[in-house]
Amino acid sequence: MGLLLWIIFGALVGWVASLVIGTNKSQGILMDVALGLLGALVGGLVMNFFLGTPGITGFNISSFIVSLLGAMALVWIGRRLLV
C-alpha cells in the first residue's frame, strides 16, 4: 500500500509542477508521475546533503514543497537541455 501512496503523491507533485512550469499540455500522466517521484528524490537529496535537514519526512506539506521544487528544477533543466 505504501508504494501506491508514493505513486499518487508523485502524480500530484508532478501535475502541480507541470502546471506551474507550463508543460501540462505537452506531457502525459506518466511523465507527471515520473517527474513527481524523481523530483521528490532530487529535492530530498538536495535538502539532506547540502542543507543538512531531512527533505522528505512523509506525506506532509513540507515534503510536498520539497518534492515540488525538485520536480520544477527537473522540468526546467530538461527544457534547457532539449531546446
Protein Blocks (a to p, Z undefined) as FASTA:
>chain_A
ZZmmmmmmmmmmmmmmmmmnopmmmpcfklmmmmmmmmmmmmmmmmmmmnopafbgcjcf
klmmmmmmmmmmmmmmmmmmmZZ
